[in-house]
Structure formats: C-alpha cells, structure tokens
Amino acid sequence: MACIPLAVRGNVVGVLCLASKFPRQIDERMEDLLMSIGTWAGLAIENARLHRQAQRIAVLEERERIGMDLHDGIIQSIYAVGLALDYAQIALDEDPKLAKIKIEQAIEGLNNTIRDIRSYILDLRPRQFRGEDLMTGLQQLIDEFTANSRAGATLIGPKDGLVDLPTSNATALFHICQEALANVAKHSRAQQVTIHLWSTDDRVLLEIADNGRGFDLRKMSVTLGHGLSNMHARARKAGGDVEITSEPGDGTTVLAWVPRR
C-alpha cells in the first residue's frame, strides 16, 4: 500500500491511497510518478475550491448590488409617493384642489414605480437614470423632490451636462444625490437645498447642502442607516469617495466625487 499526499503550496489537502493484492516493490521512478499525480490532483482540488469561493463572492456582491439598487431607486420612489400623500392629507381641509393634485401625483408616482419594478424584474437594473446627461438627471430628481416636500432646491452646474462623463460614474453621482435628497426630506426639516455640480481636469464633484437641523456625525450611521453606506459604496466603486459634514442646528453638506474618466 502506498499513501501519497495531495499537496498545494506545501499544504496537504488530501491523501491518495493505492493498494495491491500482491506484494510489489515501488521503485524511485514509480514513487516520483505517484508524487507528481498527487501534486496535480492537489492543484485540481485547490482550483475547484477557489472556483466555489469565487462563485460565493459573486453571489454576495450581486445581492449587495440588488439591495443598493432597490434602496436607492424603487424604495426612494415609494417614499416620494408617501410624501405626496402626507402633503395631500395636510391640505385636504384647507385646499382641496391642492390635495387633489398631490393625490394625482401619488397615483402617477405609483404607476411609474410599478413600471420600474417590472423593468427591474426583467433585467435587475434600476430605470431611474437612463444614461441622459447628468444635469438632466439631477434636475429630474430636484423636480420630484420639490413636488413632494416643502423645501426649495437649486441646481448649479455646467451647461453641457458633462456628457463625456462615463455612464457608470454619472449613475453613481445620480444615486448619491437621490439618497441625499431623501435624507433631507426625511430628517433635516430644511427650507432650502443647493445642489452644485462642477468638474476639474480629473474629477467631477457634486455637493448637496441644506440649511436643516443637522445631526451629530458620531451618530450618522444610526441617523442615516443603510443609505449612508450606499453613498460610500457607490462612490468608491466608481473610484471616488464621499465626505459628509454636519453640526446640530447648522445643516448638512454631502460632497461626493468620482473620476472624470
């Protein structure tokens, strides 16, 4: 009987056992051959393990991406519908005509969200940003934000819309702005928001600043939850980053950047 280690980079991952009914001598040549077979088998086992590990990582990354897209796209759209309905409820007695308009906006928002969900099911990609220039996409976010909140918003940026910015990087900034505006609507009680988009030779920067009540940065993970981590993840995946500054009673500023190319 001969037992051959299945080794990879000095680590034994198994043992190959060969047995014979009849006594026979294993010479040096046969031993070298069996050791080579053991090495090949060990490499095959290691490659299979690495392949399974890569598959598990891919599944986890895909789950994370789907969760981010659902949170930043569809869930935010549903939240905007909720804001419109809250507005309609407040205006119901004082201004029935305005309440009716808000209800119609909520119905339209739900229909759009249903279409987004259907599209998402088909290709697992959000439809909110379709690759138009970034300024146009940001203006759409602002229009939705001002229609469903009591805060005003101003967009400042280049007239060309940064059409040469890669779609993946533009999409990252779009979703960061979407999340920041959602946080303003949920938490800040701001009266005014300024969105400023500009570029340098190697970067595109987006700043979202509000005059709301602000918050303690040491508690920002509790205050903003999953959305804050999504901002950082989207920016870093595009090769950029996000910086948040805030003080209680002094508003909040979100500054995000991605590479220009």
C-alpha positions in Angstrom: 0.0 0.0 0.0 1.2 3.5 -0.9 -0.2 6.8 0.6 0.6 9.9 -1.5 -0.1 13.4 -0.1 -2.1 15.7 -2.3 -0.2 18.9 -1.6 -0.7 22.5 -2.7 2.0 25.1 -1.8 3.2 22.9 1.0 -0.2 22.3 2.5 -1.7 18.8 2.4 -5.4 18.9 1.2 -5.9 15.1 1.0 -4.2 11.7 0.6 -4.2 9.3 -2.3 -4.0 5.7 -1.2 -3.0 2.9 -3.7 -3.2 -0.8 -2.6 -2.3 -4.1 -4.3 -3.4 -7.6 -3.6 0.1 -8.8 -4.3 3.4 -7.6 -2.8 5.4 -5.4 -5.2 8.3 -3.1 -4.9 7.7 0.6 -5.5 10.9 1.9 -7.1 12.1 5.5 -7.2 10.6 6.1 -10.7 7.2 4.9 -9.6 7.4 7.0 -6.5 8.2 10.1 -8.5 5.2 9.4 -10.8 2.8 9.0 -7.9 4.1 12.2 -6.2 3.5 14.1 -9.5 0.0 12.7 -9.7 -0.6 13.8 -6.1 0.6 17.3 -6.9 -1.7 17.5 -10.0 -4.7 16.2 -8.0 -4.0 18.7 -5.2 -3.9 21.6 -7.7 -7.2 20.4 -9.2 -8.8 20.3 -5.7 -7.5 23.7 -4.9 -8.8 25.2 -8.2 -12.2 23.7 -7.5 -12.2 25.3 -4.0 -11.2 28.7 -5.4 -13.9 28.4 -8.1 -16.6 27.7 -5.5 -15.3 30.6 -3.4 -15.4 33.0 -6.3 -19.0 31.9 -7.0 -20.0 32.6 -3.4 -18.3 36.0 -3.5 -20.1 36.8 -6.8 -23.4 35.9 -5.3 -22.8 38.1 -2.2 -21.7 41.0 -4.4 -24.8 40.6 -6.6 -27.1 40.5 -3.5 -25.4 43.7 -2.3 -25.9 45.4 -5.6 -29.5 44.4 -5.8 -30.1 45.7 -2.3 -28.5 49.0 -3.1 -30.4 49.4 -6.3 -33.7 48.6 -4.6 -33.0 51.0 -1.8 -31.7 53.9 -3.9 -34.3 53.5 -6.7 -37.6 51.8 -6.1 -37.8 52.3 -2.3 -37.0 56.0 -2.6 -39.7 56.3 -5.3 -42.2 54.8 -2.9 -41.1 57.1 -0.2 -41.7 60.1 -2.5 -45.3 58.8 -3.0 -45.7 58.7 0.7 -44.6 62.3 1.0 -47.1 63.4 -1.6 -49.9 61.6 0.3 -48.8 63.3 3.5 -48.9 66.6 1.8 -52.4 65.8 0.4 -53.7 64.9 3.9 -52.5 68.2 5.4 -54.0 70.2 2.5 -57.3 68.2 2.4 -59.3 70.7 4.5 -57.5 73.9 3.7 -57.0 73.5 0.0 -58.9 70.5 -1.6 -57.7 71.5 -5.1 -54.1 71.1 -4.0 -54.8 67.9 -2.2 -56.3 66.5 -5.4 -53.2 67.5 -7.3 -51.0 65.7 -4.8 -53.1 62.6 -4.9 -52.9 62.6 -8.7 -49.1 62.9 -8.3 -49.0 60.0 -5.9 -51.0 57.8 -8.4 -48.7 58.7 -11.2 -45.7 58.0 -8.9 -47.1 54.6 -8.0 -47.6 53.8 -11.7 -44.1 54.8 -12.5 -42.8 52.7 -9.6 -44.8 49.7 -10.9 -43.1 50.1 -14.3 -39.7 50.4 -12.6 -40.3 47.2 -10.7 -41.4 45.3 -13.8 -38.3 46.6 -15.7 -36.1 45.7 -12.7 -37.5 42.1 -12.6 -36.6 41.7 -16.3 -33.0 42.9 -16.2 -32.3 43.6 -12.5 -31.3 47.2 -13.2 -33.0 50.4 -12.0 -34.6 52.6 -14.6 -34.4 56.0 -12.9 -31.2 57.1 -14.7 -31.2 56.0 -18.3 -27.8 57.5 -19.4 -29.0 61.0 -20.2 -26.6 63.8 -19.3 -26.1 64.1 -15.5 -27.5 67.7 -15.3 -30.8 66.5 -16.8 -31.0 63.5 -14.4 -30.3 65.8 -11.4 -32.9 68.2 -12.5 -35.5 65.4 -12.6 -34.5 64.5 -9.0 -35.0 68.1 -7.9 -38.4 68.4 -9.7 -39.6 65.3 -7.8 -38.1 66.5 -4.5 -39.7 69.9 -4.7 -43.1 68.4 -5.7 -43.1 66.1 -2.7 -41.6 68.3 0.0 -41.9 71.8 1.4 -38.2 72.7 0.7 -36.9 74.6 -2.2 -34.0 73.3 -4.3 -31.5 75.0 -6.6 -29.2 73.2 -9.2 -25.9 74.8 -10.3 -23.8 73.1 -12.9 -22.2 73.1 -16.3 -24.5 73.7 -19.3 -23.0 70.8 -21.3 -24.3 68.4 -18.6 -20.9 66.6 -18.5 -22.0 64.4 -21.4 -18.4 62.9 -21.6 -18.7 61.5 -18.1 -18.8 57.7 -18.1 -22.3 56.4 -17.5 -21.3 54.3 -14.5 -19.8 57.3 -12.8 -22.7 59.6 -13.7 -25.1 56.9 -12.3 -23.1 56.8 -9.0 -23.5 60.6 -8.6 -27.2 60.4 -9.5 -27.9 57.9 -6.8 -25.8 59.7 -4.2 -27.9 62.9 -4.9 -31.1 60.9 -4.8 -30.2 59.4 -1.4 -29.0 62.8 0.0 -32.3 64.5 -1.1 -34.3 61.6 0.5 -32.4 62.2 3.8 -33.2 65.9 3.6 -36.9 65.1 3.2 -36.9 62.5 6.0 -34.6 64.1 8.6 -33.4 67.7 8.1 -36.6 69.9 8.1 -34.6 72.1 5.7 -36.2 75.0 3.8 -33.6 75.2 1.1 -31.2 72.7 -0.6 -28.4 73.7 -3.1 -27.0 71.1 -5.5 -23.7 72.1 -7.1 -22.1 70.1 -9.8 -18.6 71.0 -11.2 -15.5 69.4 -12.6 -11.7 69.6 -12.6 -9.3 68.0 -15.0 -9.5 64.7 -13.3 -12.6 64.8 -11.1 -16.4 65.5 -11.1 -17.7 66.8 -7.8 -21.2 67.0 -6.5 -22.2 68.9 -3.4 -25.6 68.8 -1.7 -26.0 71.3 1.1 -29.1 72.0 3.1 -30.0 74.5 5.9 -31.8 72.0 8.1 -31.3 71.0 11.6 -28.1 68.9 11.0 -27.0 66.0 13.2 -24.1 64.6 15.2 -21.6 63.0 12.9 -20.7 60.4 15.5 -24.3 59.1 15.2 -24.6 59.4 11.5 -24.7 55.6 10.9 -27.7 55.4 13.2 -29.4 58.5 11.8 -29.0 57.8 8.1 -28.7 54.0 8.2 -28.4 51.9 5.0 -28.5 54.9 2.7 -25.2 56.4 4.0 -23.3 53.2 3.4 -24.8 53.0 -0.1 -23.4 56.5 -0.8 -19.9 55.5 0.2 -20.1 52.2 -1.6 -21.3 53.7 -4.9 -18.7 56.4 -4.9 -15.8 54.0 -4.0 -16.9 51.5 -6.6 -16.6 54.3 -9.2 -13.1 55.2 -7.8 -14.2 58.2 -5.8 -15.4 59.0 -2.3 -18.0 60.8 -0.2 -17.4 63.3 2.6 -20.2 64.4 5.0 -20.1 67.5 7.3 -22.9 68.4 9.7 -23.5 70.1 13.0 -26.7 70.1 15.0 -28.6 73.2 14.0 -26.2 74.1 11.2 -27.4 72.0 8.2 -25.7 69.1 6.4 -23.3 69.0 3.4 -22.6 65.9 1.3 -19.6 66.2 -1.0 -19.1 63.4 -3.5 -16.6 62.9 -6.3 -15.8 60.4 -9.0 -13.0 60.3 -11.6 -13.7 62.4 -14.7 -12.6 59.5 -17.0 
